[in-house]
Amino acid sequence: MGCILDKTSTNSPSQEGLEKLKLDGGYVKGGHEGRPINRKQPGKDPRKRHHQDRSVKKVVAVNGGGEAQKESDTNGGGGGNVVKKVQNVKKKNIEGYELVNGWPKWLVDNIPEDVLAGLVPKSADSYEKLAKIGHGTYSNVYKARDRDTGKVVALKKVRFDTSDPESIKFMAREIMMLQRLDHPNVIKLEGLATSRMQYSLYLVFDFMQSDLARIINCPGLRLTEPQVKCYMQQLLSGLQHCHERGILHRDIKASNLLIDKNGMLKIADFGLANFFPPQQRRPLTSRVVTLWYRAPELLLGSTDYGVGIDLWSAGCLLPEMFTGKPLMPGRTEVEQLHKIFKLCGSPPDDYWRKLRPSTSFRPQNYKPSFEDAFKVFPSSSFGLLTKLLALDPESRGTAASSLQNEFFTSYPLACELSALPVMYQEEAEPIRAKERKKHHRKNLQISACKAKR
């Protein structure tokens, strides 16, 4: 399942120490667009190296950028670097592992102090991993239980390379964005956990029982119009919150929309998200968003975009919720563009002049086919669908304006959360299973004692 649901400095341990840490922690070298890739450097055997030096500097620069070469840096709060200075802090050295206010020194040297404020330092050993529930190029997600409280949580192990400034920016940026967001329909960062033995970082979230992809793809289940409206309202509400705080998600899809046991939808996985101050437009990479939900301007190589790319993804999800099938499942970028233009029609000449695409691609002459493609959907949804799936990003409006669409005010209205499908197992089940095993062992011991008598 999609889950929470990843990337400045030159501060790092020595090269020899780093190679050993990479092997132990499963780290990878920063790759395309500043994000790690699973690839070993030829001719180097990190197993033959030893950890000798963990020295780091006290002053580093962290900013909100991330994609190397393609995206400029900003922290979303007026531009410029955020300089982190370690001062007036309590330091403690435990067996060579230096702590600053309870955090590992390598972490506080790379994360702004205000980002860590309000979070309680915890060790990865504080959690018992129960199962691996998700994985991707940049992270692994585990279902785990807090050893102190017994609470079931989700741990997202972030992969980053401490020798690669862009990799550290990527990791720091996701944490900064999550700390800026606070909304019922956006996943909340509950804490951070670190490992003493490795340069490992875990993001801690509430454990979500399901995601929208599982619900949409459930055999024999078709969402009703009120249920679709309820999910869509929650998605747009969460997007409105993100956009009003200057954050683009850039990977909206069903598996990144988690559902808790009460039916509450939460936007998760901000690994590809970035800040976008509207008054400080800057180039952003077009290599974002899963192909089936990627807006045409991204497919054409645009680096100047805004909230429209998230709204396009939401528009692709709306018919998918009705039918249980993706609207435009292209296999390649060119095929995806043809599917888009077959639905929306070929763009007019001024579209190309305004977009100034980096590619020479031009589609054949398509006529719009909205009426035929959407004839099986409720008539009240037609206006919202054609708005969110408009070729011109400006015509898609905003998440706030979409929430005012007649789709949400016409009968039948969105249902209550209690009327949504229930697809989860009790959180306490792993604990109950352990208690049953413990009780069984105790009974065996009692039986053995009785037998000896």
Secondary structure as the mmCIF struct_conf table of DSSP 4:
data_model
#
loop_
_struct_conf.conf_type_id
_struct_conf.id
_struct_conf.beg_label_comp_id
_struct_conf.beg_label_asym_id
_struct_conf.beg_label_seq_id
_struct_conf.end_label_comp_id
_struct_conf.end_label_asym_id
_struct_conf.end_label_seq_id
BEND BEND1 THR A 10 THR A 10
HELX_RH_AL_P HELX_RH_AL_P1 GLN A 15 GLY A 25
TURN_TY1_P TURN_TY1_P1 GLY A 26 GLY A 26
STRN STRN1 GLY A 30 GLY A 30
HELX_RH_3T_P HELX_RH_3T_P1 HIS A 32 GLY A 34
STRN STRN2 PRO A 36 PRO A 36
BEND BEND2 ASN A 38 ASN A 38
HELX_LH_PP_P HELX_LH_PP_P1 LYS A 40 GLN A 41
TURN_TY1_P TURN_TY1_P2 PRO A 42 GLY A 43
HELX_RH_3T_P HELX_RH_3T_P2 PRO A 46 LYS A 48
BEND BEND3 LYS A 58 LYS A 58
STRN STRN3 VAL A 59 VAL A 62
BEND BEND4 GLY A 64 GLY A 64
BEND BEND5 GLU A 67 GLU A 67
TURN_TY1_P TURN_TY1_P3 ALA A 68 LYS A 70
BEND BEND6 GLU A 71 GLU A 71
BEND BEND7 GLY A 76 GLY A 80
STRN STRN4 VAL A 82 LYS A 85
BEND BEND8 ASN A 88 ASN A 88
STRN STRN5 LYS A 91 ILE A 94
TURN_TY1_P TURN_TY1_P4 GLU A 95 GLY A 96
STRN STRN6 TYR A 97 VAL A 100
TURN_TY1_P TURN_TY1_P5 ASN A 101 GLY A 102
STRN STRN7 TRP A 103 PRO A 104
HELX_RH_AL_P HELX_RH_AL_P2 LYS A 105 VAL A 108
TURN_TY1_P TURN_TY1_P6 ASP A 109 ASN A 110
BEND BEND9 ILE A 111 ILE A 111
HELX_RH_AL_P HELX_RH_AL_P3 GLU A 113 LEU A 116
TURN_TY1_P TURN_TY1_P7 ALA A 117 GLY A 118
HELX_LH_PP_P HELX_LH_PP_P2 LEU A 119 PRO A 121
STRN STRN8 LYS A 122 SER A 123
HELX_RH_3T_P HELX_RH_3T_P3 ALA A 124 SER A 126
STRN STRN9 TYR A 127 HIS A 135
BEND BEND10 THR A 137 TYR A 138
STRN STRN10 SER A 139 ASP A 146
TURN_TY1_P TURN_TY1_P8 ARG A 147 THR A 149
STRN STRN11 VAL A 152 VAL A 158
HELX_LH_PP_P HELX_LH_PP_P3 ARG A 159 ARG A 159
TURN_TY1_P TURN_TY1_P9 THR A 162 SER A 163
HELX_RH_AL_P HELX_RH_AL_P4 PRO A 165 ARG A 180
TURN_TY1_P TURN_TY1_P10 PRO A 184 ASN A 185
STRN STRN12 VAL A 186 VAL A 186
STRN STRN13 LEU A 189 THR A 194
BEND BEND11 ARG A 196 TYR A 199
STRN STRN14 LEU A 201 ASP A 206
HELX_LH_PP_P HELX_LH_PP_P4 PHE A 207 MET A 208
BEND BEND12 GLN A 209 GLN A 209
STRN STRN15 SER A 210 ASP A 211
HELX_RH_AL_P HELX_RH_AL_P5 LEU A 212 ILE A 216
TURN_TY1_P TURN_TY1_P11 ASN A 217 ASN A 217
TURN_TY1_P TURN_TY1_P12 PRO A 219 GLY A 220
HELX_RH_AL_P HELX_RH_AL_P6 GLU A 225 GLU A 244
TURN_TY1_P TURN_TY1_P13 ARG A 245 GLY A 246
STRN STRN16 ILE A 247 LEU A 248
HELX_RH_3T_P HELX_RH_3T_P4 ALA A 254 ASN A 256
STRN STRN17 LEU A 257 ILE A 259
TURN_TY1_P TURN_TY1_P14 LYS A 261 ASN A 262
STRN STRN18 LEU A 265 ILE A 267
TURN_TY1_P TURN_TY1_P15 GLY A 271 LEU A 272
STRN STRN19 ASN A 274 PHE A 275
TURN_TY1_P TURN_TY1_P16 PRO A 278 GLN A 279
BEND BEND13 GLN A 280 GLN A 280
BEND BEND14 SER A 286 SER A 286
BEND BEND15 VAL A 289 VAL A 289
HELX_RH_3T_P HELX_RH_3T_P5 LEU A 291 TYR A 293
HELX_RH_AL_P HELX_RH_AL_P7 PRO A 296 LEU A 299
TURN_TY1_P TURN_TY1_P17 LEU A 300 GLY A 301
TURN_TY1_P TURN_TY1_P18 VAL A 307 VAL A 307
HELX_RH_AL_P HELX_RH_AL_P8 GLY A 308 THR A 323
BEND BEND16 GLY A 324 LYS A 325
BEND BEND17 LEU A 327 LEU A 327
BEND BEND18 ARG A 331 THR A 332
HELX_RH_AL_P HELX_RH_AL_P9 GLU A 333 CYS A 344
HELX_LH_PP_P HELX_LH_PP_P5 SER A 346 PRO A 348
HELX_RH_AL_P HELX_RH_AL_P10 ASP A 349 LEU A 355
BEND BEND19 SER A 358 THR A 359
HELX_LH_PP_P HELX_LH_PP_P6 TYR A 366 PRO A 368
HELX_RH_AL_P HELX_RH_AL_P11 PHE A 370 ALA A 373
TURN_TY1_P TURN_TY1_P19 PHE A 374 VAL A 376
BEND BEND20 PHE A 377 PHE A 377
HELX_RH_3T_P HELX_RH_3T_P6 SER A 379 SER A 381
HELX_RH_AL_P HELX_RH_AL_P12 PHE A 382 LEU A 388
TURN_TY1_P TURN_TY1_P20 LEU A 389 LEU A 389
BEND BEND21 LEU A 391 ASP A 392
HELX_RH_3T_P HELX_RH_3T_P7 PRO A 393 ARG A 396
HELX_RH_AL_P HELX_RH_AL_P13 ALA A 399 SER A 402
TURN_TY1_P TURN_TY1_P21 LEU A 403 GLN A 404
BEND BEND22 ASN A 405 ASN A 405
HELX_RH_AL_P HELX_RH_AL_P14 GLU A 406 THR A 409
BEND BEND23 SER A 410 PRO A 412
HELX_LH_PP_P HELX_LH_PP_P7 LEU A 413 GLU A 416
HELX_RH_3T_P HELX_RH_3T_P8 LEU A 417 ALA A 419
BEND BEND24 LEU A 420 LEU A 420
TURN_TY1_P TURN_TY1_P22 GLU A 427 ALA A 428
HELX_RH_AL_P HELX_RH_AL_P15 GLU A 429 LYS A 452
#
